[in-house]
Amino acid sequence: MRFLLSLTLPLFLFLTPSYSLDSETNSPTYKFVTVSGEPTTLNASDVIQVASFEECTGKCEKDPVCVVAYQANSSDPCYLFAWNSIQEVTRNESGGVGTVAFKVYTDQPSCELNSPFLLNGKVYPINPNDTTNYLWKIDTSEGGWKITYIDNREVAPLTCANFTFNRPYEDGCDPECNITMVQFWAKPGPITIMYGKNDTVETWTECLNKCYDEWPCNSVHYDVATKFCFRFKVGMVTFIERMTASDGNHMAIKLPMNDKNCKMTTDQLLDNQYYLVAPAMYYPQKRMYFRVQTTPKYYLIKTYLDKDSFYQGTTLQGCPYMSMASGYWNELSKEVFCYRHSKQPGITQTEAKELCHLQDMELLTDKYTGAVSSGQKGEWYIMEMSILQTDLTTPVRTGFGFPGMNPVKTWYGLEKVGDKWTWSMPEFRVFKDEDMPIPWAVGTGGSGDTCAYLHWGTGADEYAGYDFIAAPCNSTDVDGFSCGSWQQEYMDIKQYKDVTAEFGYEQDCCGFSDAEWKELKATPY
């Protein structure tokens, strides 16, 4: 990609005089061979706004490492591809859309370029003074054109910052380069915690490298229009909304490599793979790992803690990161499940249910509230579950914050089926419905109201201070939604010990000493 060349190309490349594309001399110069076609992927391109395709090729002409320019139509952006960033172009007759210009080095007159000859087996330099290094070859294929690259440098190639899309690349398993950036067109999706490091930079490459170089960064977003670069720590992004190149939103995830995944393609790295957090990046808590999945709408980052993790001296009871544990104890049994409250104003119940499912959770069932003593020798109590401001961090970044005088409305898993209101996971209920009736708000429930949200700050339940309000499932008069699940060990996910083994570590490895971790954690971000 462009930043690789900028680090490794000889200095004289950038001192080469400009060559006119309109020159009609017998000396070879750079000219554009224009065809009807489309690159098979736009992911590795630089995107710029232009008024015409002529301006698009003009931008490529002025860029020494640019080899291909592309525009779908006159109203779309211009896409510029640097050396080693594009491998294939599909002709329009085979399904492509748009116009592609190959920057070739030839002595043919501009007005009489022999396209079949120039685009079939010819090798071109990106520096006219060097016909040995940084070469590229164009071949005609059945559906278009294929591009290959020739690098005959005697020096060892740069591997640690090779974030190109043509995975698996030859040097991808270099043991010295055990961290990579996997990039795609996307933007942060629902329930993203907008807390991290941000600034304005000129290019996506610069933004991408900032995340790679910063230990706290787990994922990064760059908006081409605003040039805004936002870096996120672990756990701040769960949903990454998939976009197209024309939307101008770049994202990337930082991933540690091992002997297996270093041979994977980009799509495979994003398809249900598990990764360790430490020591590749900042870990708010020790023994963390995450899972990356792909759905038609989202890339998902699900962050987990080892089931035996501790936080400030207390067990987190096997719940995913950014979730809380709720327990019911007595002298005979112990029962725990996990829950998470998420701000998402205006979300419908149908949308909320989908987001819960994608997190391997269900809309929350009202299990119990309060703390109760049996008054007997075998005392038991119930940990309060429904407090909406519950959070693991300060200041509050998940949940709703302390409601105070401002009531909060959040979708729960309570739906009307026929004439009966049912819970999404009735097995979460400790007491029978007749022993713990639903605290309905007065006068709630019309004929079309088949879903319900919890309304915090009212008094139908005298102890808990909340009630439920029936509403249409497509109602948007809410502040967010609440999800619940069993503990991780009962979910279909890998355990921490198995992930560490995949990366060649012992279970209690992969981090810094307590003193190092304390110092790094105090570093501003």
Buried (B, 14 or more C-beta within 10 A) or exposed (E): BBBBBBEBBEEEBEEEEEBEBEBEEEEBBBBBBBBEBBBBBBBBBBBBEBEEBEBBBBBBBEBBBBBBBBBBEEEBBBBBBBBBBBBBBBBBEEEBEBBBBBBBBBEBEBEEBEBEEBBEEBEBBBBBEBEEBBBBEBEBEEBBBBBEBEEEEEEEEBBEBBBBBBBBBEBBBBEEBBBBBBBBBBBBBBBBBEBBBBEEBEBBBBBBBBBBEBBBBBBBBBBBEEBBBBBBBBBBBBBBBBBEBBBBBBBBBBBBBBEEBBBBEBEBBBEEBBBBBBBBBBBBBBBBBBBBBBEEEBBBBBBBBBBEBEEEEEEBBBBBBBBBBBEBBEEEEEBBBBBBBBBBEEBBBEBBBBBBEBBBBBBBBBBBBEEEEEEEEEEBBBBEBBBBBBBBEEEBBBBBBEBEEEEBBBBBBBBBEEEEBEBBBEEBBEEEEEEBEBBBBEEBBEEEBBBBBBBBBBEBBEEBBBBBBBBBBEBEEBBBBBBBBBBBEEBEBBBBBEBBEBBEBEBEEBBBEEEEBEEBEEEEB
